[in-house]
Amino acid sequence: MEKEQLLESDYENNCSYSDPDGMLVSFAQRSGSYTMAYQHFHNFYEVYYLLGGSRYYFIKNNTYYVKAGDLVLVDKRELHRTLETMEKFHHRVLVNVYDHMIQERSGHFTNLLSELFREGSLILSFTGADKEYMDDLAGRMYQEIRQKKPGYELQVRAYVLQILVFAARNRDAWRKEAEDSLRKANKRIFEILNYINLHYSEDLSLESVSREFYISKFYLSHAFKEVTGFTFVEYLSNVRIKEAQRLLYKTSYPVAQIAQMVGFGTMTHFGRVFRKISGESPLSYRKTERQYEDTERGLGTAVKKNRKEEETP
C-alpha cells in the first residue's frame, strides 16, 4: 500500500491534545508577524518539528535558522524562544515530553531520553526520505487527534515514541549538518552570551559588558536584541533565575543567600524577577519542585520493588 502524504491544505485547523501524564501535542499554522512574547524554560523536554515555513530558534546562547524538515529538541531547563523570519509563515508541531510519561519497568524510555539529550539541546535537519518519514508521522498524528477514533490516545503516544526513536537513531548523522548550516548569529554576540553565562553572579550591566568587549553599549543593545530576541537585561535575568531554580531544588541554602549567589543585590528585586519569570515565589517553587522530585523517586522505588518481586522465585 502506497504511503499517504498529507498536503498543507489537509491541515484544516490548529489542534492540540494533552493527557494526564502532562504530554502535550500541538499543531499550529501562523501567517504574518509572530514572535514569542517571552523567553522561557521548563522542567520537561520540548520536541519541535517544522512542517512548513521557517523560524529563528534561540536556544541557550545560539540562534538557528530553522526550516521545514528540521527537528528541534530542547533539553529541560534550557532557555529558548522562537522568532519570526522574513518569510512570516510557519507550520509546526510541538510536543512536551516528561521523564515519567511512560512508566515501564525496563527503563527503556528513560534511557532513550538520556541518550537523545546526552549533550543537551540539539537540532536535526532531515531531507529526502527521512524528511518524508517525519512528515508522515506528523500527519498521522494530526489525523488521530482530529478524528478521535477509539484508542487514538495510545496511537498519538505511539507516534511520539516513533519520532523520539527515529531522532535518537539519526542523531549523529543529521546533527552536524544542521548546526553547521543553521547558525546565523554574530560571533561577537556568542562570545558575550558565553561571558554572561560564566559571570552572571557578578555585577553585570550593559555598560560593564560593553567595556569588557570594547564595543559601544548602543551597538551591543541593538545587536544583542537582533541576534537573540532578548534585551540584555531579559537574558541576564533568565540566566540568574535558572541558576536560582537549580539551587532551590538541589540545595538547602536560604533564599536570601541564593539571591546573592546568583547576582541580585536585594531580596525585593530577586523576588520580583523570580515571580515574573517563574510565575511563583522562590519558596513556593522550592516546595513544588521537591514534591515533584519525591513523586519521581517514589515511582522509581515502585519500579525497583516490582522488579525484585518478579525476580523472587
Secondary structure, DSSP 4 states (H G I P E B T S, - for coil): -PPP---GGG--S-EEEE-TTS-EEEEEEEES----SS-B--SSEEEEEEEEEEEEEEETTEEEEEETTEEEEEPTT--EEEE--TT-EEEEEEEEE-GGGS--TT-HHHHHHHHHTTTS-EEEE--HHHHHHHHHHHHHHHHHHHH--TTHHHHHHHHHHHHHHHHHHTHHHHHHHHHHHHB-S-HHHHHHHHHHHHHTTS---HHHHHHHTTS-HHHHHHHHHHHHSS-HHHHHHHHHHHHHHHHHHH----HHHHHHHTT-S-HHHHHHHHHHHHSS-HHHHHHHHHHHHHHHHHHHHHHHHHHHHHH--
